[in-house]
């Protein structure tokens, strides 16, 4: 029996959907899906680490609703999120007889959700999909908002689409099976929300480090729900990243994506790259006189207390600068960064002096 759930509504112009956050509710995926549309066939996309028990439980729940269910399990890790893998999945969908009533059900972390969503967005010019994120990072960030895509060898998430899911079902109990490093990486994205949008959330995290590290279900449910509310409001106002508002969600990502790609995808986890990237971005803001030393210090102390890296990996500064030029926020060949003006508030800043950026990397 699942615990009572929290519902966060994502209100969009063309499609709105619910995020359900609970503990033990993964067994209710079938009813959650069929309540949201006419479905005859579901293809569950997962990875080998999540196939049992979580994707198996989802498939069983879907089967109890008399759906035809297929499952595809992929190799875990960021290298799987590639154009070659997408091509293989497109052919696989053909072989499985996928049609317009097929729904893709993504069960896993951010890699699975991004890739499965990209397949849904592109196969037969677009079919529906459902997100069942099982990592903390996916639950608070990548499963919400409709961004889907794959990586190029030198640029993360450079090929993709916007496709909103039918819904998002979050079971905090899945976090009990998450490896420690993956769980901590997800906390990096949680801290991000505090810095960019909610100083009270940041303070809550500061005051509850021990409960977070013990994976307290009640606290995690509340924190995840708040992160989803914050992201849902940003996405409502800028669904397709046209006004610049949604870009604030990428705080730390311009640096972090560069660290990930230069280190080789999978060597630095996304949340770890974001953690280091947030410190670099705050140092850059400090260098430019936008924030004081205390703002950066509090971020370093919280991230460190949560077991996250805060020091730049051993990479050449010029290589990092070149990699950042592939960032989607680059405009007319000029780097732009999401920078804090205080805890709980950030802005998109252009015309940043490259020498200031280099100084923030030291």
N, C-alpha and C positions, 0 to 999 in steps of 0.2 A: 504494500500500500504506500503510495507516495505521500509526502508531506504537502500541506497547502502551498499553492503556487502563487507567485507574483506575476502580474501581467503588465507588460510595457507595450504600448501601442505606437507603432511607427506610422505617422500620418503623412501621406504623400499625395501629390496631385492626381496621379493616375492609378496608383495602387497603394493600399494601406495593409498592414499586416501586424500580427501579434507576436511578441516575444514572451514565451512562458518560461519562468524561472522557478524551479522547484528541486526537490531532492527525491530521487527514486521514480521520477516521471518518465524515464526513457521507455518504459514498458507501455506507455500510452501513446507512442508515436503513431500507430495505426489510426486510432480515433482522431487524433490531432490532425492528421493529413486528410482523411476522408471528409471531415467536417468543413474543409476549405476548398473542395472542388471535386469534380467528376474525374475519378481516377480508376484505371483498370490495370495498369502495369507500373511497377516501381523498379528502378535500378538503383541499388544501394552502392555507392562508391565509398570505399574506406581504405585503410592501409593494413598491413600485416600485423601491426602492433595493436590495432583497435578492433580488428575483426572479431576477436573474442576477448571479453564478453559483449562489448557494447554494440557492434554492428550486428552480431548474431541476435541480440535481444530486439533490436529494431526490426530486423527481417521477420522474426517470429511475430511481433506485434502487427506488422503489415499483413502477414499471411492470415492472421486471425480475422482480418477484414475482407477476406476472400479476394485479395489482390494477387496477381501474378508477380512474383518477386524474383529478381536476379541480383547477384552480388558480384562486384569486381573489387578485388583487394590489390592495392598497389604497394610498391616498396616505399617505406616511410622516408621522409626527409625532403628538403628543399630542391635537390636535383630532379625530383619527380615532376615538379611543376614546370614542364618544358613543352615546347612546340611538338617535339617528337612523341611525347606521351599523349598529347592531345590528339594527334593524328591516329595513334593506335586505338584510343578510346572512341573516336568517331566511327572507325571501322567496326569496333566491338559492338557499338550500339546498332549498327546495321545488321550485324550477325544475330543480335538478340531480338530483332524485329521491333525496335523502338518506333513509336508513332506519336501523333499529337496528344494522345492521352497518357503517354508515359511521363512519369515524374522522376526526376533525379533526386535521390535522397543522399545528402553528403553527411557522412558520419565520421568525424575525426577532427583534427586540428586545422590550422589555417591553410596548410598546403592542400589538404583534401577539399576543404570548402572552396578555396579559390579556383582550383582546377575543375572540380565537379561543376561549379557554377559557370565556368567558362565553357565547358562542354554543353551545358544546358542552354547557354546564350547563343551558341553557334550551330548546334545540331538541328537540322531541319529549320533553320533560321529562327530557332528559339523555342524551347519547351520549358515546362515549369520545373522548379526545384524547391526542396525543403532543406533547411539547415539544422543539423543535430550536432552542434559543436561539443567536443569532448575535452578540449584543452582550455585552460583559463584564458590564454591569449585570444583564441577564437571566440570564446563566450563573451568577452568584453569588447571585442573590436572587429575582427575580420568577418564574422558571421552576420554583422548588422550593417546595413547601408547599401548593399547591392553591388559593391565593387568585386569583380571577378577577373581572373587573368592568369597569365603564365609569365615566366621569366625568359629573357634573352641571356646569352652567356655573360654579357657585360652590363646588363641593366635589369634590375628587378622590377617586375610588374609592368613592363613596358608595353606588353600586348594584352589587351583585355577589353572588357565591356562593362556596362552597367546593367544588371539584371536583379531586380528585387525578388527575394524568395516569397513563397506562399506563406511562410511563417518560420519562426526559429524556436526550437524546443531545447531548453538548457536544463540539464540535470547536474546539479552540483556534486552528486555522488560519484560521477565519473572522474572527478578530480582526485579521488582517493587512489586511483590506479595510475595516475600520471607520475612519470619519473620526476624526481626532485628538481633536476635542472630545468625541465620543461615547465614545471609549476612556477618556479622562481622567475623564469623568463616572462611568463604571463603577468606577473606582478609589475614588471616594467611598464607595460601598457596601462595598468591600473594607476600607477603613479602619474603617468602622463596626463590622465584626465584631471587629476587634482591640480597639476601645474597649469593646464590650459584653461580650465573652466570652473573649478570648484575648490577654493582654498579650504573650505570646511572638510571636504573629502580628504584633502592632503593631510590635514591635522588629524582626522580620524585614523588614517593609516599610520601616522607617526605614533599615535597613542595605543595602537593595537598590533604592533609588530609580532608579538608572541602568538596571538590568536590567529593571525594570518599564516604564520609559519606552521602552526598546528593544523591548518586547513579547517578551521571552525566553520561548519556548514551554515550556521545561522548568520554569522558575520559575512561570509563569502556570498551568500544569497543576497544580502542587502547591498554589498559593494558592487556585485555584478549588475544588479537591477539599477543602481544609480549610474554606473558607467553606461549602461544601455540607454537610460533616459537622456543622459547628456548627449550621446552620439545621435540618438533619434531626433533630438531637437535641431542639431546642426544639419543632419541629412534633410530634415523637413525644409529647412530654409535654403539649402544648396545641394539638391540631390545629385546633380551631375558635375559638381565642382566648377560652376560657371561664374560665380560671384567672388570667389576667393575665400569665402567663409569656411568651406569644408576643408580647405588646406590647413587650417589650424590643427586638425586631427593628426597631421604629419609632423608635429613637434618632435625633434630629435631624429626624424627619419632621413633627412637629407644626408646627415653624417652617417647614421646607422646603416642605411642601404649601401653606402660606399664601403664601409667596413665589412659588411657581409659579402659583397661581390668580390672585393680584393682578397679576402681571406679564403675564398672558395665556399660556395653555398653549402651550408650545413656545419661549417667549422665554428662560426659564431651564430647562435640562435637569434631569431629576429628580435625578441624582447631584450636580449643582451646587447645587440647593436643599438636598439633604441635607448637603452639605459645609458650607454656611453655617449650616444648622440645627444641626449638631453643635457648631459654635463657640458659637452662641447658647445651646444647652442646657448646655454646659460652663461658660459664663460665668454662667448662672443657678445652676448647682450651686455655683459659686465664691461667688456673691453670698449663697447660703444657708449657706455654711460647710461644704458637703459635700465639696469637693475643694480642693486648693491651686492656686495660680497655675500651677505647673509642669505640672499635668495639662492645663490649657487650652493652655498654651504649646506642649507637644509636639504636640498635635493641629493647632494652627495651622501649626507649622513643617512637619509632614509633609504636610498638605493643600496648603500653598503650594508645597513642593518638587515635588509631583506635578502642579502646574499647575492646581489647583482654587481657586475663589473662596472667600474667608473673610469678606468684608465684606458686610454687609447691603445689598441693593439700595435705591434711593431710593424708599421707600414710607412712607406715613404710619403712625406707630406705632399709632394708634387703628384704622386699617383692618386692620393685621396682627392686632391683638388680636381684632377682630370675626371675621376669617376663621378664626382658630384655634378659635373657638367651634363651628365645623362639624366639628372633628376627632372621629374615632370614639372617642377616649379620654375625651371630655368626659362627666362623670357628674353628674347633678342640677344642670346648669348651671355646673359648676365645672371649670376647666381642670386636667388632669393631664399630667405630663410624665415621660418616661423620662430619668433623670438619673444621671450617674456618681457612684459613691462612691470609685472609684479606676480606673485603667486596667485594663480586663478585667472590670469589674463595674459593673452599673447596676441601678436600681430604679425602679418605677413610683411616683411621688410625687404625692399629691393635696394639695388645700388650699394651693396655691401663691399667695402674695400677688401680685396683679396688678402692683403697683408694682415688685416684683422682676423680673417678666417684662419690664416696660417698660424697666427698667434694663439688662437683658441685650441689648436691641435697639439700644442707643445705641453 
